[in-house]
């Protein structure tokens, strides 16, 4: 007996599982640096194996972030949404209708341009995330100096007389 399951039952229009999965997976894998940076003290020597594992992990995450995720969105926009150069954006009430076609807007804008803008935003998201994670990694273990005055066992402040 063969049982078949329908996988597209909850398919929402405009959603692509491959793009969403790769986007959220890459963001989650990138954010794993934060808990690891809290565990690894600054100045700890790195072994050859740790360096190789970290470099393979970093390369893999960056490959997916800057290669697979934008490709999945471009593929989704081209094939499923049909955003091509032939589809001109008119906007609500034809406010974006180009002058070349008798409208008020000064230039012609296609859905392909929107697709490319979204891909640039995806790249900016991952580039900003990388800068943030580099900052977290470089500042790990840098605690601010304490402004509290040491106290004796009786609760009195220990202050040097100058």
C-alpha positions as CSV (number, residue, x, y, z in Angstrom):
1,X,0.0,0.0,0.0
2,X,1.4,3.3,-1.1
3,X,0.5,6.5,0.8
4,X,1.1,9.8,-0.8
5,X,1.2,13.1,1.0
6,X,0.4,16.4,-0.6
7,X,3.3,18.7,0.3
8,X,1.9,21.9,-1.2
9,X,-1.2,22.1,1.0
10,X,0.0,25.1,3.0
11,X,1.7,26.9,0.1
12,X,1.3,30.6,0.4
13,X,1.6,32.7,-2.7
14,X,4.9,34.4,-3.0
15,X,6.7,32.1,-0.6
16,X,9.6,29.9,-1.5
17,X,10.7,27.3,1.0
18,X,14.2,27.0,-0.4
19,X,14.9,30.7,-0.1
20,X,13.3,31.0,3.4
21,X,15.1,27.9,4.7
22,X,18.5,29.0,3.4
23,X,18.0,32.6,4.7
24,X,17.0,31.6,8.2
25,X,19.5,28.7,8.4
26,X,22.4,31.0,7.4
27,X,21.4,33.7,9.9
28,X,21.1,31.1,12.7
29,X,24.4,29.6,11.9
30,X,26.0,33.0,11.8
31,X,24.5,33.9,15.2
32,X,26.2,30.8,16.7
33,X,29.3,32.9,16.9
34,X,27.8,34.9,19.9
35,X,27.5,32.0,22.4
36,X,30.8,30.5,21.2
37,X,32.5,33.9,21.8
38,X,31.3,33.9,25.4
39,X,32.9,30.5,26.0
40,X,36.2,31.2,24.4
41,X,38.5,33.6,26.3
42,X,40.6,36.1,24.4
43,X,44.2,35.0,24.0
44,X,43.5,31.3,24.1
45,X,45.9,29.5,21.7
46,X,44.2,28.0,18.6
47,X,45.2,24.5,17.5
48,X,45.5,23.6,13.8
49,X,42.3,21.5,14.0
50,X,40.3,24.4,15.5
51,X,41.6,26.8,12.9
52,X,40.7,24.4,10.1
53,X,37.2,23.7,11.5
54,X,36.5,27.5,12.0
55,X,37.7,28.3,8.5
56,X,35.5,25.6,6.9
57,X,32.5,26.7,9.0
58,X,33.1,30.4,8.0
59,X,33.6,29.6,4.4
60,X,30.4,27.4,4.3
61,X,28.3,30.1,6.0
62,X,29.6,32.8,3.7
63,X,29.1,30.6,0.6
64,X,25.5,30.1,1.5
65,X,24.9,33.7,2.6
66,X,26.4,35.4,-0.5
67,X,25.8,32.6,-3.0
68,X,22.9,30.4,-2.3
69,X,20.5,32.8,-0.6
70,X,20.6,35.5,-3.3
71,X,20.4,32.8,-6.0
72,X,17.3,31.3,-4.4
73,X,15.6,34.6,-4.3
74,X,16.5,35.4,-7.9
75,X,15.3,31.9,-9.0
76,X,12.1,32.4,-7.0
77,X,11.5,35.9,-8.4
78,X,12.1,34.8,-12.0
79,X,10.3,31.5,-12.1
80,X,7.5,31.7,-9.5
81,X,6.7,35.4,-9.3
82,X,7.5,36.1,-13.0
83,X,9.4,39.3,-12.3
84,X,11.0,40.0,-15.7
85,X,12.1,43.0,-17.5
86,X,8.8,43.0,-19.5
87,X,6.7,43.6,-16.4
88,X,6.6,47.3,-15.8
89,X,5.6,48.7,-12.4
90,X,2.6,51.0,-12.6
91,X,1.9,51.2,-8.9
92,X,-1.5,52.0,-7.3
93,X,-3.5,54.4,-9.4
94,X,-0.8,54.4,-12.1
95,X,1.4,56.8,-10.1
96,X,4.5,54.9,-11.2
97,X,3.5,54.7,-14.8
98,X,6.5,55.9,-16.9
99,X,6.4,59.0,-19.1
100,X,7.3,56.7,-22.1
101,X,3.9,55.1,-21.7
102,X,2.0,58.3,-21.0
103,X,2.3,58.4,-17.2
104,X,3.8,61.0,-14.8
105,X,6.8,59.0,-13.5
106,X,10.2,60.1,-15.0
107,X,11.6,56.7,-15.7
108,X,10.6,53.1,-16.5
109,X,11.0,50.6,-13.7
110,X,10.5,46.9,-14.1
111,X,10.0,44.2,-11.5
112,X,13.4,42.9,-12.4
113,X,14.9,46.1,-10.8
114,X,12.9,45.4,-7.7
115,X,14.3,41.8,-7.7
116,X,17.8,43.2,-7.9
117,X,17.2,45.7,-5.1
118,X,16.0,42.9,-2.9
119,X,19.2,41.0,-3.7
120,X,21.3,44.0,-2.8
121,X,19.4,44.3,0.5
122,X,20.1,40.6,1.2
123,X,23.8,41.2,0.6
124,X,23.7,44.3,2.9
125,X,22.0,42.2,5.6
126,X,24.7,39.6,5.6
127,X,27.5,42.1,5.3
128,X,26.1,44.1,8.3
129,X,25.7,40.8,10.2
130,X,29.4,39.9,9.5
131,X,30.6,43.3,10.8
132,X,28.5,42.9,13.9
133,X,29.8,39.4,14.6
134,X,33.4,40.5,14.0
135,X,32.8,43.3,16.6
136,X,31.4,40.7,19.0
137,X,34.3,38.4,18.5
138,X,37.0,41.1,18.9
139,X,35.4,42.6,22.0
140,X,34.8,39.2,23.8
141,X,36.1,39.2,27.3
142,X,36.7,42.9,27.4
143,X,34.8,43.7,30.6
144,X,34.4,47.3,31.6
145,X,36.5,48.2,34.7
146,X,34.6,48.1,37.9
147,X,33.8,51.4,39.6
148,X,32.9,49.7,42.9
149,X,35.1,50.3,45.9
150,X,36.4,47.2,47.6
151,X,34.9,46.7,51.1
152,X,36.3,45.1,54.2
153,X,34.7,42.1,56.0
154,X,32.9,44.7,58.1
155,X,31.3,46.4,55.1
156,X,33.5,49.5,55.2
157,X,35.1,50.8,52.0
158,X,38.8,50.1,51.6
159,X,40.3,53.4,50.4
160,X,43.9,54.3,50.2
161,X,44.9,57.5,51.9
162,X,46.6,59.7,49.4
